[in-house]
Amino acid sequence: MHEISLVRNIFNTLQDEFPDKFDSIQTIYLNAGELSNVQPLLMESAFAAVLEDEPKYRHTKLQVNVLPIIVQCDVCNTQSTVKQYKFICSNCGSACKKIIQGDELLISKVEFSDAQ
C-alpha cells in the first residue's frame, strides 16, 4: 500500500515547511487527480493507520479532493473533461493527449489551529 508512504511524506513535507507551526496543523487538504493512482478511501485508511502509529499526528485531519481529468485538444484547442477514460475532444472528436489536470497529487491547503 503506497498510500502509507505518501502520508508519511506529506507529514515530512509539512514538518520541513512549517517547523514552528507544525504542531498546530489541524487539517490537511489534498488535491488528487484521477490519474494520480491515489484512491481517496485508501488514502484516508492509510492516514488513520499513520495516526495510530504516530501519536503526535492524532490531532490532524485529512480532506481529499478528487480532480477530474481535463485534456486540451491539439486540433481545435478545446478543453474537455475525460469521461470513462476516453481521451476524446468533446468539440471535434479528436484524440487528446495533452493533460491539463488530473495527474497531480498536491497539498492544496493547510489549516492551523488558533492556539499555539
Secondary structure, DSSP 8 states (H G I E B T S, - for coil): -HHHHHHHHHHHHHHHH-TTTGGGEEEEEEEEETTSS--HHHHHHHHHHHHHH-GGGTT-EEEEEEE--EEE-TTT--EEE-BTTB-B-TTT--B--EEEESS-EEEEEEEE-S--
